[in-house]
């Protein structure tokens, strides 16, 4: 066989090889996880090797990042930004030089804000080359809004959203040939809103936090599995979880899942302010 043909065959084989993809996601209610798994399905349908893992479980298998050609990072949206646990995760990643990457997020208010932009910047800082970014509609998880019927309805992501995720996964299977692409820039107004509600001190002063009530609490611990911020922890010899207010992100996920009503909002006035801010498009 002529040398030139051997070289072309080798080049064609390298071009056609599908990537080894790893998707790392953050998810408390399971919404972002569903999207991540649908993207994996699309990648696999196109012949790629793909898997998804929750960010806090990656420590059990750190070598998976090194083996991947394509890294995906998915996150819920809290107050127009990714939660701090996802930012911390990105900052602790090893070098991703030479790897392709993509980012996605879920948004129960259909307001992803700066989430995609910040996830992309985090991966880029580790040396990865971003090829795409998308957001998906999810159910409203923020309890003060959900109980008032605000935001997206229950049942999201539905099959339409998951089909979009699978189709995107099929597209990402050709990541090695895709050009670099950053998320669409956010508006100046959105940037200022994110800065406003992203300020922890201001948010604690204006938006509702949580109160843990000892008598109704049985120590069952369902709230522990839903708090990704480790604001609720179990301590040896303590019958009920300990609440660390300084770590609380005020997502109020724990309020919505406590079967005993032992965790409640700390202020009805702040709930009203939060609702007003949503109606005004601030958050």
C-alpha positions in Angstrom: 0.0 0.0 0.0 1.4 3.5 -0.9 2.6 5.5 2.1 0.3 8.3 1.2 -2.8 6.1 1.4 -1.7 4.7 4.8 -1.4 8.2 6.1 -4.9 9.1 4.8 -6.4 6.0 6.4 -4.8 6.8 9.7 -6.0 10.4 9.6 -9.6 9.3 8.7 -9.6 6.8 11.6 -8.5 9.5 14.0 -11.2 11.9 12.7 -14.0 9.3 13.1 -13.1 8.2 16.6 -15.8 9.3 19.0 -14.8 10.9 22.3 -14.7 9.4 25.7 -17.1 11.8 27.5 -17.6 12.5 31.2 -20.4 14.6 32.5 -20.2 16.0 36.0 -23.3 17.6 37.5 -24.7 19.2 40.6 -28.3 18.3 41.5 -30.3 18.2 44.7 -33.8 17.4 43.4 -32.6 15.3 40.5 -33.6 17.7 37.7 -30.1 18.4 36.4 -29.2 14.7 36.8 -32.0 13.8 34.4 -30.7 16.2 31.8 -27.2 14.9 32.2 -28.3 11.3 31.7 -30.3 12.2 28.6 -27.1 13.9 27.1 -25.2 10.7 27.9 -27.9 8.7 26.0 -27.4 10.9 22.9 -23.6 10.6 23.0 -23.8 6.8 23.3 -26.3 6.6 20.5 -23.6 8.1 18.3 -21.0 5.7 19.4 -19.2 7.7 22.1 -18.2 6.3 25.4 -20.1 8.4 28.0 -21.1 8.5 31.6 -22.4 10.9 34.2 -21.5 11.4 37.8 -22.5 13.8 40.6 -19.7 16.2 41.4 -19.3 15.1 45.0 -18.8 11.5 44.0 -16.1 12.2 41.6 -13.6 12.1 44.4 -14.1 8.3 44.6 -12.8 8.0 41.0 -10.5 11.0 40.3 -8.9 9.2 37.3 -12.1 9.5 35.2 -11.3 13.1 34.4 -7.9 12.3 33.0 -9.3 9.5 30.8 -12.0 11.7 29.2 -11.5 13.6 26.0 -14.7 15.6 26.5 -15.8 17.1 29.8 -19.4 18.3 30.4 -20.4 20.2 33.5 -24.1 20.7 34.4 -25.5 22.8 37.2 -28.8 24.1 38.6 -29.3 27.9 38.7 -29.5 29.6 42.0 -30.1 33.3 42.1 -29.0 33.7 38.4 -25.6 32.0 39.1 -24.3 28.5 39.6 -24.3 27.4 43.3 -21.0 27.9 45.2 -20.4 24.1 45.4 -20.1 24.0 41.6 -17.7 26.9 41.5 -15.6 25.3 44.2 -15.6 22.0 42.2 -14.4 23.8 39.1 -11.6 25.5 40.9 -10.3 22.2 42.3 -10.2 20.4 38.9 -6.8 19.4 37.6 -5.5 20.7 34.3 -7.9 20.1 31.4 -5.4 21.2 28.7 -6.2 19.6 25.4 -9.7 18.5 26.3 -13.0 19.7 24.8 -15.8 20.8 27.1 -19.4 21.9 27.2 -21.6 23.3 29.9 -25.4 23.2 30.6 -27.7 24.3 33.3 -31.3 24.0 34.4 -33.5 27.0 35.4 -36.9 26.8 37.1 -37.5 30.4 36.4 -36.3 30.3 32.8 -33.7 32.8 33.9 -30.2 31.1 33.6 -28.5 34.5 34.2 -24.7 34.1 34.4 -24.7 30.4 35.1 -23.5 29.2 31.7 -21.0 32.0 31.4 -19.4 31.2 34.8 -19.3 27.5 34.2 -17.6 28.1 30.9 -15.1 30.4 32.5 -14.3 27.9 35.1 -13.5 25.2 32.6 -11.6 27.6 30.4 -9.4 28.6 33.3 -8.4 24.9 33.7 -7.3 24.8 30.0 -10.3 23.2 28.4 -11.7 24.4 25.0 -15.5 25.0 25.2 -17.5 23.9 22.3 -21.1 24.6 23.3 -23.5 25.7 26.1 -27.2 25.3 26.6 -29.9 25.6 29.3 -33.0 23.5 29.9 -36.3 24.3 31.6 -36.9 22.7 34.9 -39.6 22.8 37.5 -39.6 25.6 40.0 -37.7 24.3 43.1 -37.6 27.5 45.1 -40.2 26.9 47.8 -41.6 30.4 48.3 -42.3 30.7 44.6 -43.5 27.2 44.1 -46.2 27.4 46.8 -47.5 30.5 45.2 -47.7 28.9 41.7 -44.9 31.0 40.3 -42.2 29.9 37.9 -42.3 26.7 35.8 -44.9 24.0 36.6 -44.1 20.6 38.0 -43.1 17.8 35.6 -40.1 19.5 34.1 -37.8 18.5 32.5 -40.5 16.8 30.4 -39.9 14.6 27.4 -39.5 17.6 25.1 -36.6 18.9 27.2 -35.0 15.5 27.5 -35.3 14.9 23.8 -33.5 18.2 23.3 -30.8 17.0 25.6 -30.5 13.6 23.8 -30.2 15.4 20.4 -27.6 17.7 21.8 -25.6 14.7 23.1 -25.7 13.3 19.5 -24.3 16.6 18.3 -21.6 16.6 21.0 -20.4 13.2 19.9 -18.5 15.1 17.1 -16.9 17.5 19.7 -13.4 17.0 18.3 -14.5 18.6 15.0 -16.6 21.3 16.6 -15.2 24.9 16.7 -14.7 26.6 20.0 -17.8 28.4 21.2 -18.5 30.5 24.3 -22.0 31.0 25.8 -24.0 33.9 24.4 -23.1 37.1 26.4 -25.6 38.2 29.0 -27.1 41.6 29.1 -25.8 44.3 31.4 -29.2 44.3 33.2 -28.9 40.6 33.9 -25.3 41.1 35.1 -26.4 43.7 37.6 -29.3 41.6 38.8 -27.0 38.6 39.4 -24.6 40.9 41.3 -27.5 42.1 43.4 -29.0 38.8 44.4 -25.7 37.1 44.4 -24.5 39.2 47.3 -24.8 36.9 50.3 -25.2 39.6 52.9 -27.9 41.4 50.9 -29.7 38.2 50.2 -29.8 37.2 53.8 -31.3 40.6 54.7 -33.9 40.6 52.0 -34.8 36.9 51.1 -36.1 34.3 53.5 -33.8 31.9 55.2 -34.7 28.8 57.3 -35.5 28.0 60.9 -35.0 24.5 62.4 -37.5 23.6 65.0 -36.3 21.0 67.5 -39.6 19.5 68.9 -41.1 18.4 65.5 -37.7 17.1 64.2 -37.2 13.4 64.5 -33.7 13.3 63.0 -34.9 11.3 60.0 -32.4 13.2 57.9 -34.2 13.6 54.5 -33.0 17.2 54.5 -29.4 16.1 54.8 -29.4 14.4 51.4 -31.0 17.4 49.7 -28.6 20.1 51.1 -25.6 20.2 48.7 -24.2 23.1 50.7 -23.6 21.1 53.9 -25.5 23.7 55.9 -27.4 20.8 57.6 -25.0 18.1 59.0 -25.4 15.2 61.4 -23.0 15.4 64.4 -22.1 12.5 66.7 -24.3 12.2 69.8 -26.8 14.8 68.4 -30.3 13.6 67.9 -31.2 16.1 65.2 -29.2 17.7 62.4 -27.1 20.8 63.1 -27.9 23.9 61.0 -25.0 26.1 59.9 -26.5 29.4 58.8 -23.3 30.7 57.3 -23.3 27.9 54.7 -27.0 28.2 53.8 -27.6 29.4 50.3 -31.3 30.1 51.0 -32.6 27.7 48.3 -35.1 26.4 50.9 -35.0 22.9 49.4 -34.9 21.5 53.0 -38.2 23.3 53.8 -39.9 21.6 50.9 -38.8 18.1 51.8 -39.1 18.0 55.6 -42.0 15.5 56.3 -42.4 16.8 59.8 -42.5 20.5 59.0 -39.6 21.0 61.4 -37.9 23.4 58.9 -39.7 26.5 58.0 -39.1 29.9 56.4 -37.8 32.4 58.9 -39.9 35.4 57.6 -43.2 35.8 55.8 -42.3 39.4 55.1 -39.1 38.2 53.3 -41.2 35.7 51.4 -43.4 38.5 50.1 -40.3 40.6 49.1 -38.9 37.6 47.3 -42.2 37.1 45.4 -42.2 40.8 44.5 -38.6 40.6 43.2 -39.6 37.7 41.0 -42.6 39.5 39.6 -40.4 42.5 38.9 -37.9 40.3 37.0 -35.1 40.9 39.5 -34.7 37.2 40.5 
